Amino acid sequence: MPARPLRTPTRLTALALALPLLAACGQGSAAAPTGPVEGGTLVFALAADPTCVDPHQVGNNQGLNVARQVVDSLTDQDPETGEILPWLAESWETDEDASSYTFHLREDVTFSDGEPLNAEALAANFDAVVELGALSVLGVGYLGGYTGTEIVDEHTATVHFDAPNTQFLQASSTMSLGLISPASLESTTPEQRCQGEYAGSGPFSLEEYTPEQSVTVSRRDDYDWAPERFDHTGPARLAGIEFRIIPEAGVRTGALLSGQVDAIADIPPQDEERFADTDTAILTRPNPGLPFNLHPNLSSPNLADDPEIVQAIQLAIDRQEVVDTVLSERYPVATGPLAAVTDHAVDLGDRLAHDPDAAAELLEEAGWEPGDDGIRERDGRRLEVDVVFAALFNANENALELIQQQLRAVGIDLTLRLSTPAEQTAIQDSGEYDFVWYNSTRNDPDILRIIFSTEYTNRTNLEQDDELDSLLEEQAAAADPEERGELVGRAQEHIIDSGYTIPVFEFAQVHGLAPHVHDIEFEASSRLSFYQAWVEEG
């Protein structure tokens, strides 16, 4: 059922191609705010424990939404235009083949422990990310081919790669490459930094992280280096933020409606109607990057020699039914391996058509015959596959249960393996699974290289795909946007035609704000910025 219009926030930066923002509703009784107010603590409910709050290590939205408040980045990306803008770096130059980047740093920036930001700090951060290896879920991929950072002078550094790397400038705007104090890097372990023991360069400082309960941050009174695109300058308006962890969706919704919290993350689709006749503001923006998808492990015994299974699953899934039944209009049907709002995304919806009859025919031709219970069999083996998933998005299980029904209708038995994020990572590392269900957010198409190339994450567990690897490396080296777009388009076609992913729906951020909360904003990767946020008095 389509959601009713809701009141939009006072300020909401949104991508021009985003889903339509929701119109005003039920706001006649709400007095207009008089203007930004300094001070106050905002209580924001997260849908899951971040598990880690170190920007260099964490990959989930919960942890990144916390880390974004604590660390700044070399550059800023305008969420509306995608333009890369100055931040901690006042300016930069790129060499002719985009294999070296020279950054000129601001001279007035400090970390929350008082240490200055300089070229040595930049080098220490990038070196530390590379040293983390697999612990760095996102950052180490952004620094693929990194050969070191040259100290030119106190506030000038050149970052070198062993090959052209056009995606790096956008990567430098992410919190995954955000800067923390070198003293923190030297005196703490990765595990300690995951628990919040580090000093950042951002407008807030980490005060305490109690796993499964809360994370608190407090304003830095000496902060004065926000990106110029913001209306506000100087320290953040809020005195602090308490990120309260409330995994139960209904409890989280009730906490907002009853005034126990000021804002909540991840309103479940089934709860959207509860806000239709209230003054609650809905903050929403689609996520760029990879849609939610079934990603096959092609080294799995169940899939390695049976490509028709992945093809049949793709044909058997009714994506529109998933969106209509489990989600809402804010979650578009996936039309390719990249979400539509991602630069250079190609609409391949015609190759993802729902055709259960074709799925059944494909399986029958491969020798899979229906058994007594409807599940197909061949040579005494039932057609059973599993999918590993975490409940970081509250609708994951419901979506997969519907997909499970759709696959059973063509004779495929899909087993759902609910896990924690840590368990999911361990299972993926073991290789003992058939599919993993996830999405991944990044506002650059190079996410395809990080996920699908055999030289990087290689989540498909391919032994070799020279054609795809070549396309992905060439797009990373292409300085001309038109040339890069053509290469990225060909890579997307190859990924779909080869059955390397089964995209289902595009993820969207859907958060709820009490009427006294203003100016929480999305940055370019759909994570939250609280720098300009404020709460009305009273």
Secondary structure by P-SEA (a helix, b strand, c coil): ccccccccccccccccccccccccccccccccccccccbbbbbbbbccccccccccccccaaaaaaaaacccccbbbccccccccccccccccccccccbbbbbccccccccccccccaaaaaaaaaaaaaacccccccccccccccccccccccbbbbbbcccccaaaaaaaccccccccaaaaacccaaaaaaccccccccccccccccccbbbbbbcccccccccccccccccccccccccccccaaaaaaaaaacccccccccccccccccccccbbbbbbbbcccccccccccccccccccaaaaaaaaaacaaaaaaacccccccccccccccccccccccccccccccaaaaaaaaaaaccccccccccccccccbbbbbbbcccccaaaaaaaaaaaaaaaabbbbbbbbbcaaaaaaaaaaccccbbbbcccccccccccccccccccccccccccaaaaaaaaaaaacccaaaaaaaaaaaaaaaaaaccccccbbbbbbbbbccccccccccccccccccccccccc
